[in-house]
Amino acid sequence: MRDYDHKKLDPPSLKLRTGKKKMTEYNHLKIESKWQKEWEKKEVFQAENNSKKPKFYGLIEFPYPSGAGLHVGHIRSNTAMDIISRKRRMEGFNVLYPIGWDAFGLPTENYAIKTGIHPIKVTKDNTDIFRKQLKALGFSFDWSREINTTDPKYYKWTQWIFLQFFKKGLAYKAKTTINWCPQDKIGLANEEVVGGSCERCGTPVIKKEKEQWMLAITKYADRLDKDLDTVDYLPKIKIQQRNWIGRSEGAEIDFRINSTLALPTSPGLPEGEGKFVSPFGGEFKKGVGEGEMPRYFTTNPELWKALQGKALEMRKNPTNGEKIMWDLLRRNNLSPTLPEGEGENPRGFHFRRQHIVDRFIADFVCIEKKLVVEIDGDIHDYLKSEDQERTEVLNQLGFEVVRFTNSEIIKKPEDVLRKIILKINDISKKVLSFGEDLGGVELAIKVFTTRPDTIFGATYLVLAPEHELVQKLKSQILNWDEVLRYIVVNEKKTEIERTAEDKIKTGIELKGVKAINPVTKEEIPIWIADYVLPHYGTGAIMAVPAHDERDFEFAKKYGLPIKNVIEPVFVEGPKEGMPYSGEGIIANSGKFSGMDSEKAKKEIIKFVGGKAKTTFKLRDWVFSRQRYWGEPIPLVNCAKCGWVPVPEKDLPVVLPKVAKYKPTNTGESPLADIKNWVNVKCPKCKGPAKRETDTMPNWAGSSWYFLRYTDPKNNKEFASGKNLKYWLTTPLPNPLQRRGKEFKASPFGGGMEGVEGQGGVDWYNGGMEHTTLHLLYSRFWHKFLYDLRMVPTSEPYLKRTSHGMILAPQGEKMSKSKGNTVNPDDLIRIYGADTLRMYEMFIGPFDQAVSWNTDSMIGPRRFLERVWKIGERIATRKPKNSSRFTRQNPTGSDATQNSLVSASLSKLLNKTIKKVSEDVEEMRFNTAISSMMILANEMESAFAQGYGVTKKDYKKFLQILSPFAPHIAEELWNMLGEKNSISISGWPKWDKNLIKDEEIKIAVQVNGKVRAEIMIRTDNSEEEIKKKAVTNKTVLRHMAGRDAKKVIYVKNRLVNIVV
């Protein structure tokens, strides 16, 4: 790319030579200035709040007025929506295309700190620059509705909406861990942390716990997800929204824990290799092998060895009462939260029979509830003192003892069971001296899984490093130092870093503790890994490496078992040695083998005592900022009354103008130092109180700005219901219906004045970088206001599209810090606003990123020069009353040629009108411009041959060009004698008869393979076309003398000959 010195390059030097004469007539500076003043003077683009015309509300993301001013990347979205809005006006719509400023935020504050210029002045200066630049580009904004988020008249209503959240319990203050930038002294969103450092200043980010105001967006998670089906957003936008919301349908399932007791080892032996001291006396070695004592024991090893044989014998030969009791305890669910009699359930309290406690063999023991159930035969009538001693010892060990006789159980077993259940309900959970708050064997890890059908293939569990059980299991974890180091390193990572697709998976096994797979009853290892997040699901997952890519990668890395339990059906299976994550037929899963995996999910959930559940990755919105340049939060903290809203009559709480606005070292907002502002009377009790000194994030003002545009001067409410209903609801079909798609009505009907919640801004375009959080937050605010019956629609935007980014010439993102931005001011001066607009739209597909090249602007400029030359010739031709510029008195072949040229141009014009009309609706601006360039070339060629273009046809051409290049179109329109603005002249219609091609090319297949192409007339009969196909020389060669069994014709596309 050649670098221009824009300041030295003079506009006339770009004027192009056409023939021998310089085209000096097209003075873009004069023309553009003229019409911008004219449009403003006549208020051409001002919308009416009530009109008989159909309405159209087109919206762009209102700009953040940075000190650098606009660069060419900002202009793309504005130009696109301007083209659409101008087309709508010409189609007869009452168009609202507003503009404003999203002016609160960190960049302005940091600039003010750096320069010493107050943020108020910085903001005013910047918006003045932006306003001038936008007007110079000829955008058809309704400037009478201009808004600014830093205007107290605007943020009065931002504060008012916040108070509604507070009153409904959706705004609350809580301690939370945030990303903290020590340099900027501000909390950062996960998206603002890149590589562990602040995106803005590069300072390494730390985790910090702070009290923050939160908005309970999670209360709306389900609706935010489901209602995406009711709006016309680009598929990739819906995917981004749904990925952030993170809806998952699955189940919560408990995996019981077994642990090796991490008791003191013998001195001088390596960690984990010594002998362990039992709290009951004696010693035993780690591990449980053949004939070894179980890990969960209530005796010492010597007694266990002595009594185990007798306990086994007693199990084999139970008394009648013991047999009945064991059958009841084993079959019945003793969990008081679930119905009785539903069979064995691992969530019920677990009883062991003939279990050794100290020197006794207890009949039945529930270790979790520390309850012993004794069944006494007749012999016990003579052993009361022994039984008493036995009970006292068990009591000293923390167990409660209940006794029943054999006859009681045999006569009324259900009564006995009911008494046991009541006893369990009465016992407060106690902890065995060796249990470290484990609650006996029933401590469980609750996992959330979306694939309960794969549970037989779960070969390990993974916890988030922050999971509360990790700390509870500390004394049982043999490699605690290693685990602790991993936890500390993990604390520095953001969620985005932890969950990135290309991230190398890492983790640490919790040695000494195991989980029990509830279906296989096998012990499986427990790991912690950073890719599991604490707030998603339960913060614990069951890993099924045979059927999950992430689990597979982890298992391969650490040598963990991989067990296949799903076989694919009617689809190609995974590559050898790779996981299969789809549905199929269950295998290696006991009684569920052979079942359809989807159908088996509910059965398996029920079998393991799980609970079906829907979870969301979305978390509540951190709404506090400890900075100066933001909306004050309108709350007062009173020692007696707590948090009290500022009365609505006292809104806005105006941000005080201060000399010092640098962040404090304490992490508090600079507002905290303004004592006369902070110290106030409590609105409720009139006692001493303090204002909240945190400010709102820059997302606040942008979450509802599109509503204010409908009624920007209203001092009584954020917008009147009448205006909101007019601009947000419409008699026109929903965009989904206009495209012939099935439209799902909102399940949250109601709304204002009988409107059923459908509608919103007709078309909203912006960058892909704002299709996640901004879109989510504004949808949340809007739905909340809809629930309060303050807006008429459930969704804020009917349609949302996005554009690709304009990159610097080297393919990098444009940024002031890199010095690679391109300022539009010089380009407008040299090439013109119309040329810049055309190039922005012609540079490449609108939805794709493109690299800027100033040299390439010469193409659109030359095109506009040709348009100007054609218009000038039509406007200045003689005689004045001639409807056509032609050769004088054409006769014979000239007359015929003149007629052919005219017919050809008319056909091309109608095709171009159709193409431009359709391309604008699909945002194919580059191909629309290309088709207009082709038409202009043909018009120019007609003049070069001595023929001409009708004024009528040329005016139609100007009308479709007008949204793209409004200044030159307006000037030429005026030169042709039109008094009213082309902007309201009407959008031309195409003649259906003139867009039909007389001849088209179709393919000819032989046995399904394309062998030739033939030209056919559109009025040919089917038989004529088939005959032409089968007699084609190339086709006959491929038929090789074989007869055609069947000839199939697909209209205007192909002929298939079956031989």
DOLOLUM-167952 format. One line per 8 residues: number of its first residue (from 1); for each residue x, y, z of C-alpha. Coordinates in pm, whole numbers. Each point is the difference from the previous one (the first is absolute). Layout:
NUM> X Y Z; ...;
//
This chain:
1> 0 0 0; 122 347 -85; -18 240 293; -161 334 -79; 93 319 178; -364 105 30; 83 348 122; 206 82 -311;
9> -225 -175 -253; -248 248 -146; -346 -118 -105; 22 127 -360; 300 -224 -64; -235 -295 19; -232 124 -272; -4 -254 -276;
17> 54 52 -366; -284 -112 -224; 96 51 -359; 173 331 -59; -191 195 258; 57 1 376; -317 -89 188; 9 306 225;
25> -378 17 39; -18 -262 275; 110 203 301; -80 -236 284; 93 248 274; -248 257 -127; -275 -249 -76; 24 -188 331;
33> 8 313 212; -297 141 -192; -227 -297 52; 92 -65 359; -110 354 83; -315 -41 -209; -102 -326 167; 52 149 345;
41> -186 318 -86; -303 -185 -135; 10 -270 273; -22 -266 -268; 103 -281 235; -204 87 307; -237 -280 99; -359 59 109;
49> -129 -165 316; -334 -63 -161; -49 -47 -371; -234 -171 -240; 304 -145 -170; 134 -337 111; 289 52 241; 356 -128 -15;
57> 245 21 289; 362 -53 -108; 270 -1 267; 378 -2 28; 209 -32 314; 41 356 116; 369 87 -7; 238 46 288;
65> 154 343 -70; 370 -67 46; 264 268 -32; 127 -141 -328; -327 75 -178; -156 -225 -259; 214 -232 -207; -109 -181 -315;
73> -84 -315 196; -281 180 183; -167 113 -321; -89 -340 -141; -298 -71 225; -133 356 -23; 12 -2 -381; -174 -336 -26;
81> -291 99 222; -15 340 -173; -45 -175 -335; -280 -215 144; -165 299 171; 16 215 -315; -150 -283 -205; -283 -33 255;
89> -80 373 -25; -19 -31 -376; -230 -300 46; -240 225 192; 92 -78 361; 13 241 292; 363 -72 93; 167 44 336;
97> 377 -18 -37; 137 163 317; 344 80 141; 150 66 342; 308 -48 215; 100 -282 233; 233 235 184; 63 -134 352;
105> 291 -237 44; 361 -71 77; 180 130 -315; -125 356 54; 89 -14 369; 349 -134 -68; 56 270 -264; -114 263 248;
113> 237 -134 265; 286 0 -250; -61 351 -137; -156 175 298; -304 98 -208; -324 -72 183; -210 -289 -140; -294 239 -51;
121> 203 216 -236; 163 -301 -167; -343 -146 -71; -138 326 -140; 302 54 -225; -11 -357 -127; -372 -1 -73; 38 330 -190;
129> 267 -162 -218; -206 -314 -57; -312 199 -82; 183 205 -262; 151 -314 -156; -330 -187 -15; -180 296 -158; 279 30 -259;
137> -78 -356 -111; -361 86 -77; -162 -254 229; -375 46 19; -16 7 380; -283 174 179; 223 242 191; -297 144 188;
145> 2 -318 213; 370 10 92; 69 -142 348; 305 -24 226; 36 -251 284; 196 258 207; -287 250 -11; -175 4 343;
153> -334 21 -185; 86 -334 -156; 162 -183 291; -283 107 230; -192 -279 -171; 293 -243 8; -1 50 377; -377 -33 12;
161> 11 -336 -179; 272 -118 240; -226 85 293; -274 -217 -150; 247 -289 -5; 83 75 364; -364 16 109; -70 -333 -166;
169> 297 -165 170; 197 -36 -323; 274 245 105; 197 -111 303; 345 44 152; 221 -300 58; 363 -98 36; 142 -142 -316;
177> 340 -77 -145; 85 233 -285; 286 57 -242; 181 305 136; 241 219 -195; 245 159 248; 98 265 -256; -347 119 -101;
185> -138 -87 345; -314 -148 -147; -181 -330 -18; 15 -160 -343; -241 -229 -182; 145 -333 -112; 1 131 -358; 222 290 107;
193> 277 -232 120; 235 -130 -270; 279 -240 86; -44 76 369; 48 374 -55; -223 304 -30; -105 49 -362; 33 378 31;
201> 335 47 177; 169 -341 -4; 36 -21 380; -21 -354 144; -345 -48 150; -56 -130 351; -305 -159 162; -162 215 265;
209> -304 -51 219; -221 307 17; -354 90 88; -171 83 -326; -346 87 -116; -146 -284 -203; -295 -25 -236; -176 -337 8;
217> 3 -69 -373; -2 -372 79; -368 32 93; -61 63 -369; 240 -263 -137; -270 -236 -125; -194 272 -181; 314 157 -144;
225> 76 -336 -154; -347 -108 -115; -105 335 -143; 283 -5 -253; -241 -218 -198; -235 298 -41; 250 244 -156; 179 29 -333;
233> 367 5 99; 286 -136 -208; 63 -365 95; 351 83 124; -145 267 230; -247 -245 151; 283 -248 49; 206 261 187;
241> -298 89 218; -78 -363 79; 362 -87 67; 22 280 256; -331 -96 164; 121 -361 0; -327 -185 40; 48 -373 72;
249> -265 -266 47; 123 -282 217; -4 -156 343; 163 30 339; 136 -332 126; 180 -81 324; 330 -190 -1; 88 -124 351;
257> 354 56 126; 242 -252 141; 319 131 153; 326 -131 139; 45 164 341; 282 250 -12; 115 -60 356; 355 63 123;
265> 262 -225 -156; 285 -157 188; 295 242 21; 281 -38 -246; -205 -186 -263; -82 145 -344; -336 174 -30; -282 -248 -43;
273> 211 -308 65; -16 -25 380; -244 -156 241; -319 175 103; -125 25 356; -361 -96 55; -209 212 237; -111 -333 146;
281> 359 -112 60; 231 -223 -201; 152 56 -341; -72 -91 -359; 160 61 -335; -148 221 -272; -211 -176 -261; -259 -272 16;
289> 83 -330 -156; -115 -355 39; -86 -62 365; 92 353 107; -214 227 215; -223 248 -191; 99 367 1; -317 98 183;
297> 42 -186 326; -127 39 355; 244 -227 176; 372 -65 12; 174 -244 -236; 60 -266 263; -366 -15 111; -114 18 -360;
305> 205 -307 -82; -132 -180 305; -366 84 -54; -36 11 -377; -46 -374 -35; -274 -7 260; -174 299 -164; -4 -180 -334;
313> -141 -311 166; -278 204 162; -88 151 -338; -39 -347 -146; -222 -118 287; -230 287 99; -289 -35 238; -347 40 -145;
321> -21 353 135; 342 94 -139; -94 -143 -340; -322 202 -15; 173 313 127; 284 -22 -253; -249 -53 -279; -188 313 106;
329> 310 217 46; 143 -110 -331; -320 33 -205; -150 314 147; 112 354 -65; 61 159 337; 59 350 -135; -278 208 155;
337> -19 225 -310; -105 -288 -226; -306 -228 11; 26 -322 194; -5 -337 -164; 155 94 -335; 277 -253 25; 371 26 57;
345> 131 350 -48; 362 103 47; -113 341 121; -165 -164 300; 192 -55 325; 234 -293 -32; -11 -278 259; 264 -270 52;
353> -92 -335 159; 213 -186 256; 242 290 1; 291 11 248; 1 301 231; 290 -7 244; -20 -352 158; -367 -56 -86;
361> -180 -139 -303; -301 229 -42; -302 -141 -179; -61 305 -222; 198 326 -18; -66 329 -187; 336 174 25; -123 328 -151;
369> -265 41 271; 209 -191 253; -291 -222 82; 23 -363 118; -309 -224 -32; 13 -309 226; -234 -300 -41; -31 -189 330;
377> -101 -365 28; -143 -163 313; 350 -55 137; 40 373 47; -251 -11 283; 292 -141 200; 269 230 -143; -134 340 100;
385> 313 111 185; 222 -105 -292; -232 180 -242; 11 308 221; 381 -2 3; 3 -50 -376; -238 296 -46; 211 227 223;
393> 315 -79 -199; -179 67 -328; -136 326 142; 352 104 101; 107 -60 -360; -278 233 -114; -259 -256 -104; -365 -4 102;
401> -152 -343 55; -358 -117 -56; -113 -351 89; -281 -218 -130; -92 -357 81; -30 -276 -257; -369 -31 69; -59 375 -56;
409> 155 -21 -343; -176 -322 -97; -343 131 106; 19 365 -112; 306 58 -224; -141 317 -158; -49 157 343; 363 -74 85;
417> 116 153 -327; -209 311 65; 158 38 346; 346 -22 -157; -90 270 -252; -129 225 279; 320 -58 195; 210 95 -302;
425> -202 319 -40; 61 88 366; 375 -54 -3; 207 303 -87; 289 -99 -218; 315 -65 203; 351 -70 -118; 216 -292 95;
433> 329 96 158; 188 -132 -301; -241 130 -264; 121 361 -45; -356 114 -65; -53 -277 -252; -320 -117 163; 104 -362 -39;
441> -10 -188 -329; -291 206 -130; 199 311 -91; -72 46 -369; 105 213 -292; -297 136 -186; 81 14 -371; -198 158 -280;
449> -2 -186 -331; -182 48 -327; 65 -364 -87; -130 -223 281; -26 -273 -262; 381 -29 4; 41 -43 377; 118 -361 -36;
457> 298 147 -188; 89 254 270; 354 -94 98; 96 306 207; -147 318 149; 131 354 -44; -63 283 246; 61 370 -46;
465> 307 100 204; -228 232 200; -247 -278 89; -76 10 373; 62 -373 43; 366 41 -95; 64 190 323; -221 -235 203;
473> 199 -298 -126; 331 168 76; 104 -240 274; -89 -300 -216; 197 120 -306; 347 -157 6; 154 246 -249; -147 318 149;
481> 306 218 -65; -13 -82 -369; -376 65 -10; 42 332 180; 261 118 -249; -238 -77 -287; -283 192 171; 221 308 48;
489> 112 3 -365; -360 -41 -113; -112 308 195; 185 223 -248; -186 -133 -303; -315 148 -151; -296 -214 -92; 62 63 -369;
497> 357 -127 35; -118 -302 200; -263 -108 -251; 167 88 -332; -41 -277 -258; 370 -8 -88; 117 3 361; 221 -285 116;
505> -192 -187 268; 166 -27 343; -104 -151 330; 106 -166 326; -135 -322 151; -122 16 359; 199 -298 120; -149 -184 294;
513> -365 65 -91; -214 -189 -245; -357 24 -120; -239 -290 -50; -170 -19 -339; -364 -45 109; -80 -250 -278; 316 -207 -27;
521> 87 31 373; 362 33 -108; 245 241 160; 107 277 -236; 263 273 55; -85 362 76; 190 283 -169; -8 377 3;
529> 46 185 -329; -26 364 -100; -235 -64 -293; -280 -79 247; -157 322 129; -138 26 356; -323 179 -93; -98 -215 -298;
537> -221 -291 95; 128 -123 334; 367 71 -64; 54 -374 -48; -26 -224 -303; 9 -370 -66; 255 -67 -272; -90 -242 -278;
545> 306 7 -225; -141 -242 -259; -278 247 -80; 133 349 65; 294 162 -181; 113 204 299; -15 -298 235; 172 -215 -263;
553> 289 245 -35; 37 16 379; -16 -379 42; 258 -58 -272; 236 250 159; -21 -154 346; -48 -367 -90; -355 -30 134;
561> -238 -284 -101; -219 39 -308; -316 -211 -12; -234 1 -300; -370 -5 89; -170 151 -310; 0 -154 -347; -93 225 -296;
569> -297 -93 -219; -32 80 -371; 288 245 19; 369 -37 -62; 171 -74 328; 297 196 128; 348 -58 -133; 189 -281 162;
577> 99 96 352; -213 314 6; -306 80 216; -359 -18 -128; -217 275 147; -329 -67 -176; -309 -196 90; -36 -371 -72;
585> -57 -338 161; 116 -54 356; 265 -268 53; 191 -143 297; -263 148 231; -168 -288 176; -375 -20 -44; 1 317 -211;
593> 215 -149 -274; -180 -6 -332; -224 298 82; -12 320 -202; 229 240 184; -241 293 -11; -291 -207 132; 217 -155 269;
601> 91 333 161; -312 27 215; 19 -365 98; 361 32 111; -67 323 192; -274 -180 190; 217 -307 53; 282 197 167;
609> -235 225 197; 104 304 -201; -195 314 -65; -73 146 -343; 116 360 -10; 59 295 -233; 309 207 72; 145 318 -149;
617> 356 121 -34; -122 360 27; 82 179 327; -144 311 158; 130 325 -142; 266 186 203; -138 353 -18; 242 204 215;
625> 297 206 -114; 234 173 245; 59 289 -239; -114 358 -42; -129 24 -358; -328 -188 20; -358 31 117; -24 27 382;
633> -191 -289 154; -308 162 161; 12 -174 338; 77 112 355; 141 -223 272; -149 55 346; 127 -181 312; -362 -38 115;
641> -190 -55 -325; 261 -164 -221; -1 87 -369; -268 256 -80; -91 130 -350; 35 368 -74; -357 128 -39; -102 16 -367;
649> -83 368 35; 367 63 84; 132 -166 -316; 236 42 -163; 276 -41 252; 235 226 -193; 363 -101 -33; 187 277 183;
657> 262 194 -188; 328 -60 182; 358 106 -44; 143 -341 94; -140 -298 -184; 300 -234 16; -81 -346 144; 91 -47 366;
665> 256 -248 127; -264 -152 228; -203 -114 -299; -284 237 83; -149 240 -249; 141 356 5; -353 103 105; 72 -146 344;
673> 228 297 74; -278 258 -54; -133 6 357; -263 268 -56; -144 -207 -284; 31 -338 171; -149 95 338; -378 42 -23;
681> -315 -65 199; -171 -332 -37; -310 50 -218; -187 -241 227; 90 80 362; 176 337 -53; 301 -128 195; 362 27 -121;
689> 75 -202 -312; 250 -23 -285; -48 -6 -374; 119 -295 -202; 325 114 -160; 29 -273 -265; -115 97 -347; -176 -200 -268;
697> 185 -175 -284; -5 144 -351; -245 -279 -93; -274 171 200; -80 291 -231; 20 -219 -310; -249 -254 136; -301 220 -73;
705> 107 288 -228; -214 -121 -291; -308 63 218; 97 359 73; 32 77 -372; -376 -40 -28; -60 288 243; 331 176 81;
713> -142 321 147; -242 -163 244; 60 120 359; -279 -204 161; 98 -352 -106; 278 -170 -193; -235 -10 -300; -374 21 -42;
721> -198 -317 -47; -157 148 -315; 336 60 -168; 138 -335 109; -302 -180 -139; 25 187 -330; 370 -59 -58; 38 -349 146;
729> -315 -171 -121; -105 -29 -360; -283 -138 -212; 261 -140 -237; 86 -371 27; 284 -105 223; 328 -25 -201; -11 -375 45;
737> -346 -10 -158; 112 222 -286; 263 -262 -76; -255 -278 11; 135 -150 320; -210 -147 278; -64 264 263; -30 -100 366;
745> -211 228 215; 149 114 327; -114 -197 304; 20 319 203; -296 185 -150; -163 303 152; 173 325 -73; -161 340 -37;
753> -349 64 -131; -60 -352 -124; 324 -31 -196; 121 -359 31; 364 76 61; 121 -24 -359; 199 271 -172; 305 210 73;
761> 245 210 -199; -53 -109 -359; 366 -36 -94; 307 37 222; 347 -26 -150; 332 6 182; 333 -168 49; 42 -367 91;
769> 199 112 305; -325 130 150; -225 -296 -77; 67 -168 332; -5 218 313; -159 322 -128; -272 -195 -178; -56 -225 302;
777> -13 287 249; -237 213 -208; -228 -302 -55; 0 -57 378; -89 362 81; -271 -1 -264; -159 -320 125; 0 138 353;
785> -177 316 -117; -243 -216 -197; -86 -190 318; -71 334 166; -228 80 -298; 212 303 -88; 90 -108 -353; -231 -172 -249;
793> 233 -275 -121; 179 -294 157; 309 44 -218; 177 329 -80; 103 -82 -358; -189 -187 -268; 304 -36 -223; 372 16 75;
801> 277 -16 -258; 374 56 23; 282 115 -222; 354 -115 -43; 279 213 141; 206 232 -218; 363 -80 65; 311 206 -52;
809> 184 -52 -331; 221 -267 156; -302 -196 120; 28 114 363; -278 144 211; -10 378 -25; 92 176 322; 135 338 100;
817> 278 -162 205; 132 -179 -309; -24 317 -207; -172 -182 -285; -340 170 -5; -115 184 -311; -172 333 66; -302 65 -224;
825> 40 379 1; 281 3 -255; -171 -263 -214; -320 207 -11; 197 308 -100; 191 -180 -275; -244 -258 -133; -336 110 136;
833> -247 -145 249; -188 -185 -274; 319 -168 -121; 89 -100 355; -348 -141 59; 14 -194 -327; 343 -142 78; -104 -105 351;
841> -282 -202 -153; 192 -124 -305; 317 -113 181; -130 -353 56; -288 -212 137; -162 199 280; 8 -282 253; 371 -71 -45;
849> 314 173 124; 184 195 -268; 329 187 -19; 2 370 -81; 178 129 -310; -27 372 -73; 127 -52 -357; -311 -204 -80;
857> -226 300 65; 82 117 -351; -239 -264 -142; -318 130 168; 116 356 -76; 27 -76 -375; -342 -160 10; -152 317 146;
865> 182 206 -263; -167 -209 -272; -339 43 167; 59 375 10; 101 12 -368; -312 -192 -108; -223 226 209; 164 314 -132;
873> -57 -110 -361; -365 -80 66; -56 325 188; 164 218 -268; -115 -175 -318; -188 179 -280; -274 28 -98; -136 36 354;
881> -327 -177 -77; 167 -306 -146; -67 -305 208; 308 -174 -135; 355 98 -86; 44 -174 -340; 147 46 -340; -186 262 -205;
889> -294 -145 -195; 108 -363 17; -123 -209 -292; 48 -354 -117; 267 -192 187; 63 295 235; -362 -4 111; 13 -374 55;
897> 325 28 192; -141 284 210; -297 -216 90; 223 -294 91; 222 213 222; -301 146 176; -156 -344 57; 327 -143 126;
905> 53 286 244; -359 -18 121; 37 -374 66; 330 53 184; -145 287 203; -292 -212 120; 231 -287 89; 223 243 189;
913> -295 149 190; -102 -351 104; 351 -101 98; 74 316 199; -337 -25 176; 63 -358 105; 368 47 78; -69 288 240;
921> -243 -218 195; 261 -276 24; 283 249 69; 184 -102 -319; 108 357 -56; 312 -84 -200; -192 -194 -265; -268 271 -13;
929> 269 258 -79; 157 -232 -255; -331 -31 -186; -38 381 -3; 351 34 -138; -88 -239 -283; -314 202 -78; 195 329 0;
937> 255 -150 -238; -278 -101 -239; -155 347 22; 336 159 -70; 52 -238 -292; -337 99 -145; 108 363 -2; 339 -88 -148;
945> -177 -176 -291; -213 304 -65; -312 -135 163; -135 113 332; -185 -68 322; -349 121 80; -34 247 283; -261 -228 150;
953> 237 -297 8; 288 211 133; -218 132 283; -79 -357 103; 370 -69 2; 59 304 223; -271 -120 238; 169 -337 62;
961> 339 173 25; -129 263 244; 24 -205 327; 363 -82 -80; 116 339 -131; -269 244 113; 176 332 -74; 81 -55 -367;
969> -339 -165 -56; -178 298 159; 197 249 -212; -65 -182 -329; -365 -51 93; -26 374 52; 184 72 -326; -262 -208 -183;
977> -269 239 119; -133 -178 310; -100 237 280; -55 -248 284; 277 -201 162; 90 -330 -161; 0 -140 356; -380 -1 0;
985> -56 -53 -371; -102 -364 3; 185 -323 -55; -21 -121 -362; -173 -326 -87; 124 -244 -256; -204 -137 -291; -27 -377 37;
993> -24 -44 -374; 329 181 -54; 204 -204 248; -60 -330 -177; 290 -131 -205; -97 -114 -350; 275 -262 3; 156 -188 290;
1001> 266 -266 37; -89 -336 154; 201 -315 77; -51 -337 -167; 77 -312 203; 43 -357 -118; -70 -244 283; 39 280 252;
1009> 332 137 -127; 20 340 -172; 118 -57 -357; -102 322 -180; -170 339 18; -259 128 -245; -169 336 -61; -380 1 5;
1017> -264 267 -46; -218 62 305; -311 -51 -216; 112 -342 -132; -229 -291 82; 125 -287 212; -3 -236 -299; 208 245 -206;
1025> 257 26 277; 22 -379 47; 44 -49 -376; 277 259 -9; 176 -175 287; -8 -354 -144; 120 121 -342; 297 196 136;
1033> 323 -138 -153; 187 -17 333; -294 -172 166; -31 -254 -284; 367 -88 43; -54 -80 368; -317 -197 -73; 221 -222 -222;
1041> -289 -126 -211; -215 -99 297; -369 90 6; -134 251 250; -221 -187 249; -116 317 164; 52 376 -56; -66 222 304;
1049> -26 379 -30; 39 232 299; -132 335 -118; 267 255 -87; 267 -210 172; 86 -333 -162; -89 -301 -212; 97 -346 129;
1057> 11 -285 -254; -12 -352 141; 147 -261 -237;
//
